[in-house]
Amino acid sequence: MPNNKIPNRLINEKSSYLLQHAYNPVDWFAWSNEAFDKAKNEDKPIFLSNRIIKIT
């Protein structure tokens, strides 16, 4: 059960991977123009998390 009861913007995503982080207190963005515009306007880097799937 999440500790943070207020979801972030990822709560609106369809990806199960992103939804796992919807109650994380970090200001996450999905891959979008909004994310790139915010980073550019604030002169901040983009940190990319790439989901890795292991198939056995």
N, C-alpha and C positions, 0 to 999 in steps of 0.2 A: 504494500500500500504506500502511495507517495506521501512524503512528509509535507510537501508544499500543496495546499489545497486550492491554490489559484493557478489555473493553467496559463501557459504562455501561448504565443501565436501558433505553435505547432499543433495545438488541439484541433485546428481546422484542416490539417493535412490528411491525406488518405493513406500514406505510407505507414505500415506498421512499425517500421524502424523509427520514423520521425515521431510517431505517436508515443513511443516508449519514453521520449524526452519531453512530453507535453507538460509535465508537472515539475520539471527541473527549473530551478530559480535563475538559470542563465537566459539571457535575452537572445535565444536562438532564432535564426532565419532559415527557411527552406531556400533552395537554390532559386533565386528570383531577381528581377530587376530591382525590387525594393531593397534587397540585401546589398547589391552592388552600388546603388545610388546612396544608401546610408553610409557605406564605407568610404565612398568617394567624397561625399559632403563633409564627413568627419575626419578625412585624411587618415583612415585606419586600414590595416591589412585585413584580408579575408582569411579565416582559418577554415580549411575544408576537411570535413570528416567523411571518409569514404567507407561505406559499408562493405565488409568483406565476408563472403559466404564460402564456407568450406564444404565441398561435396565429397562424401566418402563412399 
